Amino acid sequence: SAVATGGGQVLAMLGLAPFTPPNPFMCGILLGFLGVRFAHVYFVRQCQAHVRRHVTELQVNGSLADPEQTVRLRITCDGGLTRTLELVEARHNELRPSLAEMVRQGAAFLWLDRDRELVTAEDESLSEVLQSERVIASEDIFILRDGVAVARKGTDKSVQRLAGLKKEDLESWARLEEIAPKARLERLKYLGQIAGGAALVAGLLICLGGRAAAEGQSGRATFEAAVASATR
């Protein structure tokens, strides 16, 4: 889609070139490049966000029987994302959502595929943790991209921390329709193809129209020059 959008803008600029002074033409090329770049970055980040929602592995370390013990939950997701949560007992009038609420209402951040053996396995510890009323005391995020760990500053910009969510945040996200990451990615792919195709067709029409108009003006100028020369 980025190639089609860029190609459409190049064709459009070729159609406008005969009628545009050099400086505005160069500004138009720069703005077109920035527009394609920003659109590409936006779509890539949207795809990464949905890929990283998909949970592939859960590891539990600790016992829920002891209320004084901190339970450590490691959540591995697609896209090289790993979350390590420390779960503690909720206090009175707790504003933070419990893990059970996070799993039930936070599909925008964690998508648990109920058909996968990972979730449906008869593991009492895992089942108890997913239904636990404990809250997240701390969270550590690790992203591995192309075999290289992403800096902490980069993870904070690209991934929403579960520890920073409140109950009202989850309630607002829970109103949205729960759609699997795969379906979201297919929808983004379709939207990208539509946008790229529309940009390419529009650019082609502008190019053809501009070139035809330029050739028409050149033909009229040649005809007028010939008539003026003949009448002398």
N, C-alpha and C positions, 0 to 999 in steps of 0.2 A: 504493500500500500504506500509506503514511503517513496519507493521508486516511481510508482504511478503518479503520485501527487507532485513529486519534483519534476517529472517529465511534463506533466500538464502545465506547470508554471513556466518551464523553459519554452514550451510551444507558445504559451500566451505572450511571453516577452518577445519572442521572435515576430509575432504578429503585430506587436505594438512598436517594435524598433523603428520602422520607417517614419513614425509620427512623433517620436519622443526624443527630446534633446539628450545629449550624452549624460549629463549629471543626474537628472531625474531617472533616466534609464538604469544607471548604476545603483541608485537608491532603491529602485524597485527590485532589482536582482538581490540586493542585500536583504530587504524585507521579506522577499519570497524564501530565501534560504533560511532565515531565522524562523519563519512560520513553519516550514517543513520540519526543521530541527525540533522546535518546541512540541509540535504535534507528535513527532516520533518518540520523544522522551516521555510524553504523557501516556501514550499507548503502552510503551514498554513498562512503565511503572505500574499501570493498571494490571498488566499481565503478571508482573512479579507479585503484586499484592494478592491476586487470586491464587497463584501457584503456591505461595507460602501459607495460604489458609489450610491446605490439605495436610492433615496429620497422617504420618506414615508409621510412627512408632511412639509408644509410651513406656517409660520406665519409672518404677516406683521404688523409692528407698526410704524406709521408715515404717513405723506402725501407728495406725490410727487409734489403737487401744489406749495409748498413753497420751493424755491431753497436754502434757508438758513437753512432749517430744515434737521436734520439727520434722515434718515429712517433706522429702525432696522429690519433686516430680519433673522428669525430663521429657520434653515434648519435641520430637523430631518431625519436621515438616519438609515438604518438597521445596526446591529452590535453595537448598543448603542452609535452611534456617533451623536453629536449635534453641529452644527456650528451656531454661532451668528455673523452676519455681520452688520457693520455700513456703510451705503451707503451715499456718499456725491456727490455733483455736480463735474463733471470732469473739470480740469483746462485746459488751453490752452497748446497744445503739450503734452498731457497726455500720459505717457508711460504705465500706468496700463490699463488693458482691462476693458471694461464696463461689467456690469452684463449681458447684452444681449449677448455680445461676449462670456462670460463665460458659459452661458447656451447653446449657439449654438455650440461652439467649444470645450468645456471642458467636453465632455462625459466621458473622462477618470477619471474625479474626481466627476462629478455630472451626474447621469443618471435620467432624468425625464421621467417616463412612461406616454406617451401621452394618453394611454387608461384609466388611473386611474382617478377617479372623482376628486382627489386632484388637478390635473393640468387642466383638461378640465372644471372644474366648472366655471360658469359664475360669476366670482368674478373680477370686474374691477380693483380693487386695486392690486390683485395678478397678473393679466395679465399685467398691466402697469409696475409693478416692474420687471417682467421677461423680458420685452422689454425695460427696462430703460437703459439710457446711463450713469447712475451714476456709480462711481467706488467704490471699497472697501477701506474704510479708515482704518478699523481695523477688526480683526477677533478673536473670542474667541472659542476655541475648548474644548468640554467636551466629555469624553468617559466613559461610564458605562459598566464595565465588571464583570459579575457574581454578580451584585448588589453592586459593589465597584467602586468608581471613580478612574480612572487612573491618576497618577501624570502628571504634565505638561511636565516633561522631557520625559516621555513615549509617550505622544501624539505627541510631535514634531518628534519623531523617526518613528512613525508608520503611521502618517497622513500628507499628503501634504497640506500646508496652501494655500488657494486660494488667500489670500492677498499678498503672496510672488511671484505670477505668473506675468509675463510680457506678452505683446502681442506676442512677438516672441516665447515664450514658448507655448502659446496656438496654434500658427500656426503650430509648429512642431508636437504637439499632435493631431491636427485636421486632419493631413494627414493619421492617422491610421484609420482603419475601426471601425465604431461604432458598438459595439456588446454589447447586454444587459448583465447585471451581471449574470443572470441565465444561459445564454449560455456559458459565460466564466467559470463559476463554473462547468458546465457539461464537458467542455473541459479539465479543470484541473483534474477532477475526472477520465476521460478517460486516460489522460497521466499518472496519478499516478498508475492506474491499470496496464497499459502496462509496466511501469518501474518496478513495484513490481513483476509482473508475470515473466518478463524477468530475474530479479535478482534471483527469486526463482528457475526457471528452470536451469539457469546457475550454481547456487550453487549445485543443486541436481546432475547435470552431473559431476561437479568437485568432489563431494563427492563419487559418485559411481565409477568414474574412479580412484580416489586416493585409495579408499579401495580395489578395485580389484588389483591395482598395488602392494599395500602393501601385500595382501594375496599371490600374485604371487611371490614376493621376499621372503616371509616367507617360501613358499613351496619349492622354489629352494634351500634356505639355509638348510632346513631340509633334502632334497634329497642329497645335496652335503655332508652334515655331515654323512648321512647314508652310502654313497658310500665310504667316507674316512675311516669310521669305519670298513667297510667290507673288505677293501683292506689291512688292517693292519695285 
